[in-house]
Amino acid sequence: MMTILLDHISLASGRKYRQISEGIQTAIAAGRLQPGDRLPPQRELADALGVTLGTVSRAYREMDDLGLTKGEIGRGTFVARREEDEFTLHTLHNRPDRDTTDCIRFDLNFPVPEGTPDLAAMLADLSHRQALDEMLRYQPTAGLMRHRRAACRWLERLNMPAVPENLAITTGAQHALFAALASQLAPGDALAVDGYTYPGLINLAGVLHLRLVPVEGDSEGMRPDALAKAAARHRLKGVYLIPTLHNPTTITMSRERRQELAEVIRRLDLSLIEDDVYGGMEQEAQTPIAAAVPERSLYLTNLSKTLAPGLRLGFLVVPEGLRAAVERVMAASIWMNPPLMAEIGARWIDDGTADRVIVCKRRAVERRMAIVAGKLAGHELHYRPGSLQGWLRLPPPWTGETFARQAAAQGVQVIPSSNFSTFGSFSANGQQPVEAVRICIGPPKNEAETSRGAEILAAILAKSPGRREPFM
């Protein structure tokens, strides 16, 4: 351990405690120090570097303030775990001060407020209809037929053919994902995923006791050859993909990549769970992979990422003959989607409101992302037109957690890359983990707040991880 630190700490003129701190941060970012590793006792490191004990103590204190190490009385100082409870989406979403804090939130991924449909007008219209009391009765688990027909009309816009007999109305895409996984996979089954993927999937895999197998990718997403190798090595039962505006990396797969993956999925007899919740935000809809292999695909999308996050309405398309299994899972979880929610969504689909809202929101998203990209010019920010998030790759020696903590200390909330990781400190082929943060542009109240938050992030990036402004 001492040798590793001495390799990374370079003392020159200036503040030696900061040079020690930055050297330790560099060793962590390079993977030379792992979570749980114990740092040398302060006096031993001071003697090895030829500095005072106070200098090392101050460096260790700074590392502890940044959340990179944890001091334990009587045991020593240890490298902190990469993923802390404070950054889990569940924790952030359920913070008691979530709606009262002045923090600029780039944390949760939902639509921009501009163009949100008029719920009051819709409810007023519904109040005059004689059939409204139908919404308070039990309905079929998969939803009313007219709601499923409206969903199929919506899926036509996403180039996903479907018939109402093979579609279920769910309470949002997360519920659809749960129904898909729980109906098709058993505890212990292996599911192929991207190295960085949707945290809700990671959480579900833990609840359902599924084995997530990270598969290598490139600039177009998961590689077909890597998927084939993983299938042979891990006896995969299925694969989970977000081919359009991937969360968190924002990658959209080309048509060729989708076709290649479909061929591998069919040849290896895998089940595909395709998550297309962002499909409606692309200017031109991509054709889902599921459309090429419908006999082995469970395709899901929703209206929460396009119209309003509180509109908990998802659509799950399943192969012929599998809807009964999906319905059993749905009935065991919530019995049925609230019919009133489905009625609102169906009406907005059929009267053109959904189409108009998406056009408005897409324009607002592009304006906000242009603001963020401008403030972070010169940094590695990945995004696409229509994307609700940007993926900011951090230069060394930054880690995602260090950056997120410094941002939070200055009133901006972002999510570190460790929250999306499906592997440990090193992937299967020895690659180092990605150090990045996800920046969601939906939560800020307006474009001015978006700009102010991006300015703070840019100012933090301009400094070393160890240099923090006073926070009052």
N, C-alpha and C positions, 0 to 999 in steps of 0.2 A: 504493500500500500504506500509506504514511504517513497519507494522508487517511482511509482506512478505520479505522485504529487510533485516530486522534484523534477520529473520530465516536463511537467506542464506549468510550473511556476517559474517565471523569469523575473528576477528583481532588478530594477533599474532605478534611475532617479525618479522621485515622485513618491506618492503615498504607497508604502509597501504593503499595508494591510489590504488595500484595494487590489494590488497586483496578486497577492495570495488568493484573495477571493475570486478574482477573474481566472486564475489558473485552475482552481478547483472546479469552477463552472465549465471551463473548457474540457476538463477531464470527464465531467458528467455528460456534456454534450457529445463527446467523442465515444462514449460508451465504455471508457476505461474504468469509470466508477459506476457501480450498479446500485439500485435501490437496496437498502439494508447494509451496504458496506460501511464498516466503521472507520472513521478518519483517525489518524494518529493522535495520541494525546497532545495537547497544545504545547506543553513544555518540550516534548521530543521534537515536534516540527519546528519550534523556535530555535532549538539548538542546531538542527540540521540546516536551517536556512541562515543562521547567524543573525537573527533578529531578536527583539525583546519578546517576552511572554505576552505583554500587553498588545503588541502588534498582531500576533496570531489570535489572541482572544477577540480583538476587534473584528478580524476577518471572519472568524467563526460566527460572531454575533450577526454580522451582515448576512452571511449565508443562511442563518436561522431566520432572520427577518424576511428574506426572500422566499422562505419556504422550501429551500433546496436541501436543508439538513434539519435534523431534529436532535436536540441535546437531551440526554436522559441522565438524571442525577445518579451518580455511582456507576454508570455504564459507559458513558462517553457520548460522542457525536456521530450520528449515522446519516447516510444519504437517504433523503425522504423518498417515500413511494411516489412513483410518477403520477398516479391519478389520485387526487384528493377529493374527499366528499364534497368540498365546496364547489367543484366544477361539474358535478353530475347534473344532467338536465333536470332530473327529478328534484334535486335540491334547489336549483335556481328557480324552477317553475313554482315551487311551493314555499318560497321565502315569505315570511310574514310581512315584510316591507316591500314586496314586489311591486305594488301599485302606488306606493307613497314615496319611495326613494327618489332622489334626484339623479341617480346613476343613469348614464346613457347606455341603453341596453342593445347590444349587438349579439345577444345570446341565443334566443329561441327563434326557430325558423317558421315564420308565418307571413301572410301577405302584408303588403303595405296598406296603410289605412285609406289612402286615396281611392275613391270610387266604390267604396263598400256599398252593397245594395241596400235599399230602403226596407228594412224589416218592418217598421211601423206601418208602412203602406200595405205591405203584403198581409200582415196580421189583420189590418182593418178590412181588407178585401175578403179574407177568409171568414171573418166574423159574420158576414152577410150570407154565407152559403149554407144551405140546409144540410149538406152532408158533413158538416164540421164535426158533429158528434161521433162520426165514424172514427175519428182520430183518437178517441179515448177508449176504443175497444181493443181487445187482443186481435192481432193480425198474424198471417202466416210468418213463420220465422224468417224466410228469405225476403219478405216484404210483399206489399200489394202488387199485383200484376201491372197496374198502370204506372207505378213508381219504377218498376223494373224496365218497362218499355221506355220510359223517359231516360233512364240510365243508359240503355242501349243506344238511344239517339245521341247521347253525350259522347259515348265511346266512339261513335262514327267520326267525330271531330278529331279523335286521337288515333285514327287509323286502326282501331281495334274492333274487328267484327265480333258481335255477340248476339245471342238470342236470350230473351227473358227467362226461358226455362233453365238456362245454365248460368244465371247471374243471381247473386245474393246482395241485398242491401245491408250494409254493416254500419256500425256506429264509428265512422271514421276509418282511415287506412290502418291505424294501429290495431284496431279490432279485426280488420280484414286479414292483416298479417298474422295475428294470433290464430284465427280460424284456419288459415292456410297451413301454418306450421303444425298446429296441434292435430289436424285431421290427416296429415300426410306423413309425419315423422314421429318416431317413437323415441323415448329417452335413450341416449347413447348413440343415436344416429348421427352421421357426419354430414354437415352442410357446408358447401364451398361458399366463400365470401371474399370480398375484396379486403386487402390489408387494412384499409381504413373505410369504415362503413357507418351506416345509420345506427346511432346508439340504442334506439328502440329495439332494433333487431338483436343487438348484443344482450340487452336486458331480457328479452323474450327467450333467447337461447339458454340463459341461466335458469329462468323459471321452468322451462320445459326440459332441461337437462340435455340439451343438444350439444354436439361437439362442432365448434366452428373451425373450419380449415381455411386459413388465409391463402389465397392464390395470387401469384405474381401478376402484375399488370404493367401497362406502359401508358403512353399518352392517350390511348384510346380505351383504356379500361382493362378488364380482365383479359389475359391472353388465352386463346383457345388451346394452344399446346400445353400451357401450364395447367389448365383445367384438366386435360386428359391425363397428365402425369399425376396430379393430385387424386384423381379418381382411382387410378391404379394403386396408389400408395395407401390411401385412406378409406377405401371402400365407400365412396360418397353415395348418399341417397338423393341428394339434390343440390341445387345451386341457387343462391339469392343474388339478384342483380338489380341495379338502378341504372339502366342504360342512358337515360336522358337527364341532364343536369344533375349528375351524381352528387349525393350528399355524403361527404363534405367537399369533394375535390372539384365539383362543377363540370366534370368531363361528360360529353355527349358522344356516344359511340357512333361510328360511321355505319352506313348500311352494310358495307362489306364485313365489318367486325361482327355485326349482329347475325349475319348469315353464317359466318364461320362458327360462332358460338352455338347457333341453332343446330348445325350439323353435328357438333361434338355432343350436345345434349341428347340428340336423337340416337346417335350411334352408341352412346354409353348408357342409354336407358335411364337418364336422370330426370328427376322432377325439377321444373323451373318455377321459382317464385319470383315474379317480375313486379317490381315496385315502380309505378309510373305516376307518382303523385305530382311531379313537376311537368308532365308532358304538355299540359295546357299552356304553359308559359313560353314554350318555344314559338317563334314566329311562324314556322312551318312544322306541322306535326311530323315526328318521326314514326316509322312503322315499328311497333313493338316486336321484340323477339318472339313473344308468345303467339303472334299471328302466324309465324312460320312453323311452330310446333304446338298447335292448340291442344293436341291429344295428351300432352304431358305438362301443360302449363297452368299455373294459377296466377292470374293477372289481377293486380289491384291498383286502384286510384281513388281519388276523393275530390271533394269540392272545398276542403278546408285550406288547401295551399293556394287556391285560385280565387275563391270568393271571400271567405271569412273563416278564421280559425275556430270560432264557436259553432260553425255549422258542421256538426259531427255526422257527416254523411259519406260513407265509403261504398265503393262498388267492387265486388269480387267476382271475377269470371273464372269458372272451373270447367274442366273437361266433362264431357257427357258421362253421366253415371256417377260422378263424385259429389254432386250437390248434397245428397243425403248425408254423407259423412261430414261435410262442412256444416250442414244445418244442425247436426247433433252437437257439434262443438259450440255453435252459436247459442243454441238453446241452453246448454250447460253454463254459459257465461252470462248472457243478458236476455235470453229468450227471444227478443226481437228488437229491431231498431225502432225508436220512437216514431210512429207514423206521421206525427205533425212535422218533424224534421224532414222526413222524406217528401212530404207534400210540398213544403216550401221549396226544397231543392228541385223537385220535378217541375213546379210552376216556373221557377226562374230559368230552368233549361228551356222549357217550351215557349215562354213568352219573349225569349231573346235577351233577357236580363243578364244571364251568365256570359253570353258572348260579348255584350257591351262592357260588362265589368272587367273581363279579362283584358280587353284592348286598353282600357283606362289604366289598369294596374300594371300592365306590361310597360306602358310608357313611363309611369311613375317609377317603376323598378329601374329602368334604364337611366332615368335622370339621377336617381340616388346612387346607382353604381358608378356613374360617371363622376359624381362628386367624390366618392371614396377613392376611385382609381386616380383621380387628379391629385388628391392630398397625399396618396401613397406612391406617387410617380417615382420611379427609380428602384422600387422594391418589387419583390416577386409575388404579385397578386394575381391569382388565377380566377377568372370568371367568364361567363358567357352572357350574351343578350338574353334577358328574361330571367336570369338566375337570381334567386332570392338570397344567395350568399356568395361571398368571396372566400378563397382559400389562400391565406397569406403565409407563404413559406418564409421562415425566419433565418437570417444569417447567423452563423456561429459567433459567439458561444451561447446565443439565446436558446432556451428551451421553451416549449409552449407554456408550461406552467409558470415559469419565471415571468414571461411576458404578460400572461393573463393576470398574475398577481400585481404586477406594476401597473397595469391598466386599471384594475379594480381600485387600487390605491388612489388613482387619479380620476375615479368616477366613470370608468368605462368598463362594461362587462363583455368579454369575448370568451370563446370556448377553446381550450388547448387541444392539440391533436391527439393526446393520449386518451381523450374521451371517446375517440372514434376507432381506436386501435384494436385489432383482433389478434395481435401477437405481442410478445414481450419486448424486451429491449432490442432484440435482433430478430429479423425474419428468418425464414427457413434457409434462404440462400446467403445469409450473413450480412445483408444490407443493414445499415444503421436506420433507426426509426426516423420518420419525418418529424421535424420540429416546425410546427405551424399553428395557426389559430384560425378558426372559422369566424367570419364576420357576417352576421345576418342583418340585412338592411330593412327588414319589415318592422321591427319593434320601435325604432325612433319615432317620435311624434310628428316630425316634419323634416323637410330638407335641411333647415338650419341646424337642427339637432344632429342630423346625420353628418353635416360638415364639421360641426364642433367636435364630435366624437372621433372622426377620422383625423382631424388635426392633432388631437391628443395622442392617438396611436402613432402618427408620424413623428411626433416629438419624442416619444419614448424610444422609437427605433433609432433615432439619431444619437442616442446615448448608449453607453456600455450597460449590460445588464446589472452591473454593480452600482451604477450611478442613479440615484433616485432623488427627485425633487422633494423638498419637505412637504408633508401632507398635513393639512390643518382642517 
